């Protein structure tokens, strides 16, 4: 079961992504290796969001939300 805190935090992060995907509090960074086409931003200390930015369309596609250990 997903905690209420995690759901609330997800909403906050989505709003920040809409305003500024590189807001320092999100710790957004480009991934390396097999995931080099993706970016990662922080949801909580344990969880991150992996996403793709389509700048020309002003679109952010969320690819995966999981713990740092689970995203591969």
mmCIF file of the C-alpha atoms, coordinates in Angstrom:
data_MODEL
# 
_entry.id   MODEL 
# 
loop_
_atom_site.group_PDB 
_atom_site.id 
_atom_site.type_symbol 
_atom_site.label_atom_id 
_atom_site.label_alt_id 
_atom_site.label_comp_id 
_atom_site.label_asym_id 
_atom_site.label_entity_id 
_atom_site.label_seq_id 
_atom_site.pdbx_PDB_ins_code 
_atom_site.Cartn_x 
_atom_site.Cartn_y 
_atom_site.Cartn_z 
_atom_site.occupancy 
_atom_site.B_iso_or_equiv 
_atom_site.pdbx_formal_charge 
_atom_site.auth_seq_id 
_atom_site.auth_comp_id 
_atom_site.auth_asym_id 
_atom_site.auth_atom_id 
_atom_site.pdbx_PDB_model_num 
ATOM 1  C CA . UNK A 1 1  ? 0.000  0.000  0.000   1.00 0.00 ? 1  UNK A CA 1 
ATOM 2  C CA . UNK A 1 2  ? 1.303  3.453  -0.898  1.00 0.00 ? 2  UNK A CA 1 
ATOM 3  C CA . UNK A 1 3  ? 1.551  5.837  2.040   1.00 0.00 ? 3  UNK A CA 1 
ATOM 4  C CA . UNK A 1 4  ? -0.419 9.092  2.105   1.00 0.00 ? 4  UNK A CA 1 
ATOM 5  C CA . UNK A 1 5  ? 2.869  10.941 2.582   1.00 0.00 ? 5  UNK A CA 1 
ATOM 6  C CA . UNK A 1 6  ? 4.256  9.475  -0.650  1.00 0.00 ? 6  UNK A CA 1 
ATOM 7  C CA . UNK A 1 7  ? 1.097  10.413 -2.577  1.00 0.00 ? 7  UNK A CA 1 
ATOM 8  C CA . UNK A 1 8  ? 1.244  13.974 -1.205  1.00 0.00 ? 8  UNK A CA 1 
ATOM 9  C CA . UNK A 1 9  ? 4.937  14.261 -2.038  1.00 0.00 ? 9  UNK A CA 1 
ATOM 10 C CA . UNK A 1 10 ? 4.245  12.988 -5.571  1.00 0.00 ? 10 UNK A CA 1 
ATOM 11 C CA . UNK A 1 11 ? 1.731  15.816 -6.082  1.00 0.00 ? 11 UNK A CA 1 
ATOM 12 C CA . UNK A 1 12 ? 4.261  18.376 -4.844  1.00 0.00 ? 12 UNK A CA 1 
ATOM 13 C CA . UNK A 1 13 ? 6.977  17.036 -7.137  1.00 0.00 ? 13 UNK A CA 1 
ATOM 14 C CA . UNK A 1 14 ? 4.664  17.064 -10.177 1.00 0.00 ? 14 UNK A CA 1 
ATOM 15 C CA . UNK A 1 15 ? 3.850  20.722 -9.543  1.00 0.00 ? 15 UNK A CA 1 
ATOM 16 C CA . UNK A 1 16 ? 7.551  21.578 -9.275  1.00 0.00 ? 16 UNK A CA 1 
ATOM 17 C CA . UNK A 1 17 ? 8.284  19.642 -12.483 1.00 0.00 ? 17 UNK A CA 1 
ATOM 18 C CA . UNK A 1 18 ? 5.618  21.686 -14.302 1.00 0.00 ? 18 UNK A CA 1 
ATOM 19 C CA . UNK A 1 19 ? 7.115  24.970 -13.108 1.00 0.00 ? 19 UNK A CA 1 
ATOM 20 C CA . UNK A 1 20 ? 10.828 24.140 -13.327 1.00 0.00 ? 20 UNK A CA 1 
ATOM 21 C CA . UNK A 1 21 ? 12.049 20.582 -13.974 1.00 0.00 ? 21 UNK A CA 1 
ATOM 22 C CA . UNK A 1 22 ? 15.500 21.611 -12.759 1.00 0.00 ? 22 UNK A CA 1 
ATOM 23 C CA . UNK A 1 23 ? 14.399 23.104 -9.440  1.00 0.00 ? 23 UNK A CA 1 
ATOM 24 C CA . UNK A 1 24 ? 17.347 22.355 -7.111  1.00 0.00 ? 24 UNK A CA 1 
ATOM 25 C CA . UNK A 1 25 ? 15.081 20.612 -4.593  1.00 0.00 ? 25 UNK A CA 1 
ATOM 26 C CA . UNK A 1 26 ? 14.267 17.947 -7.219  1.00 0.00 ? 26 UNK A CA 1 
ATOM 27 C CA . UNK A 1 27 ? 17.943 17.051 -7.742  1.00 0.00 ? 27 UNK A CA 1 
ATOM 28 C CA . UNK A 1 28 ? 17.198 16.443 -11.428 1.00 0.00 ? 28 UNK A CA 1 
ATOM 29 C CA . UNK A 1 29 ? 20.069 14.874 -13.339 1.00 0.00 ? 29 UNK A CA 1 
ATOM 30 C CA . UNK A 1 30 ? 20.701 12.963 -16.543 1.00 0.00 ? 30 UNK A CA 1 
ATOM 31 C CA . UNK A 1 31 ? 21.210 9.243  -16.085 1.00 0.00 ? 31 UNK A CA 1 
ATOM 32 C CA . UNK A 1 32 ? 24.126 7.306  -17.548 1.00 0.00 ? 32 UNK A CA 1 
ATOM 33 C CA . UNK A 1 33 ? 24.677 3.977  -19.260 1.00 0.00 ? 33 UNK A CA 1 
ATOM 34 C CA . UNK A 1 34 ? 21.623 2.103  -20.523 1.00 0.00 ? 34 UNK A CA 1 
ATOM 35 C CA . UNK A 1 35 ? 19.355 4.817  -19.079 1.00 0.00 ? 35 UNK A CA 1 
ATOM 36 C CA . UNK A 1 36 ? 21.239 7.741  -20.670 1.00 0.00 ? 36 UNK A CA 1 
ATOM 37 C CA . UNK A 1 37 ? 18.158 8.957  -22.561 1.00 0.00 ? 37 UNK A CA 1 
ATOM 38 C CA . UNK A 1 38 ? 16.357 9.549  -19.243 1.00 0.00 ? 38 UNK A CA 1 
ATOM 39 C CA . UNK A 1 39 ? 16.496 11.984 -16.346 1.00 0.00 ? 39 UNK A CA 1 
ATOM 40 C CA . UNK A 1 40 ? 15.961 11.258 -12.682 1.00 0.00 ? 40 UNK A CA 1 
ATOM 41 C CA . UNK A 1 41 ? 14.488 13.518 -10.020 1.00 0.00 ? 41 UNK A CA 1 
ATOM 42 C CA . UNK A 1 42 ? 13.984 12.972 -6.329  1.00 0.00 ? 42 UNK A CA 1 
ATOM 43 C CA . UNK A 1 43 ? 10.586 12.023 -4.948  1.00 0.00 ? 43 UNK A CA 1 
ATOM 44 C CA . UNK A 1 44 ? 11.859 11.214 -1.444  1.00 0.00 ? 44 UNK A CA 1 
ATOM 45 C CA . UNK A 1 45 ? 15.201 10.102 -0.064  1.00 0.00 ? 45 UNK A CA 1 
ATOM 46 C CA . UNK A 1 46 ? 14.291 6.519  -0.967  1.00 0.00 ? 46 UNK A CA 1 
ATOM 47 C CA . UNK A 1 47 ? 12.235 7.022  -4.146  1.00 0.00 ? 47 UNK A CA 1 
ATOM 48 C CA . UNK A 1 48 ? 12.978 8.705  -7.447  1.00 0.00 ? 48 UNK A CA 1 
ATOM 49 C CA . UNK A 1 49 ? 11.108 9.433  -10.654 1.00 0.00 ? 49 UNK A CA 1 
ATOM 50 C CA . UNK A 1 50 ? 12.684 8.525  -13.982 1.00 0.00 ? 50 UNK A CA 1 
ATOM 51 C CA . UNK A 1 51 ? 11.410 10.682 -16.838 1.00 0.00 ? 51 UNK A CA 1 
ATOM 52 C CA . UNK A 1 52 ? 11.970 11.920 -20.377 1.00 0.00 ? 52 UNK A CA 1 
ATOM 53 C CA . UNK A 1 53 ? 11.765 15.613 -21.285 1.00 0.00 ? 53 UNK A CA 1 
ATOM 54 C CA . UNK A 1 54 ? 10.302 16.435 -24.691 1.00 0.00 ? 54 UNK A CA 1 
ATOM 55 C CA . UNK A 1 55 ? 11.286 20.088 -24.748 1.00 0.00 ? 55 UNK A CA 1 
ATOM 56 C CA . UNK A 1 56 ? 9.754  20.962 -28.133 1.00 0.00 ? 56 UNK A CA 1 
ATOM 57 C CA . UNK A 1 57 ? 6.344  19.801 -26.903 1.00 0.00 ? 57 UNK A CA 1 
ATOM 58 C CA . UNK A 1 58 ? 6.833  21.093 -23.351 1.00 0.00 ? 58 UNK A CA 1 
ATOM 59 C CA . UNK A 1 59 ? 6.038  17.573 -22.202 1.00 0.00 ? 59 UNK A CA 1 
ATOM 60 C CA . UNK A 1 60 ? 7.468  15.472 -19.393 1.00 0.00 ? 60 UNK A CA 1 
ATOM 61 C CA . UNK A 1 61 ? 6.809  11.742 -19.582 1.00 0.00 ? 61 UNK A CA 1 
ATOM 62 C CA . UNK A 1 62 ? 7.158  9.866  -16.304 1.00 0.00 ? 62 UNK A CA 1 
ATOM 63 C CA . UNK A 1 63 ? 8.696  6.486  -17.065 1.00 0.00 ? 63 UNK A CA 1 
ATOM 64 C CA . UNK A 1 64 ? 9.158  4.888  -13.664 1.00 0.00 ? 64 UNK A CA 1 
ATOM 65 C CA . UNK A 1 65 ? 8.702  5.622  -9.973  1.00 0.00 ? 65 UNK A CA 1 
ATOM 66 C CA . UNK A 1 66 ? 10.523 3.309  -7.586  1.00 0.00 ? 66 UNK A CA 1 
ATOM 67 C CA . UNK A 1 67 ? 13.325 3.115  -5.078  1.00 0.00 ? 67 UNK A CA 1 
ATOM 68 C CA . UNK A 1 68 ? 16.824 3.893  -6.286  1.00 0.00 ? 68 UNK A CA 1 
ATOM 69 C CA . UNK A 1 69 ? 17.679 0.203  -6.023  1.00 0.00 ? 69 UNK A CA 1 
ATOM 70 C CA . UNK A 1 70 ? 14.701 -0.935 -8.127  1.00 0.00 ? 70 UNK A CA 1 
ATOM 71 C CA . UNK A 1 71 ? 15.188 1.357  -11.146 1.00 0.00 ? 71 UNK A CA 1 
ATOM 72 C CA . UNK A 1 72 ? 17.383 -0.263 -13.758 1.00 0.00 ? 72 UNK A CA 1 
# 
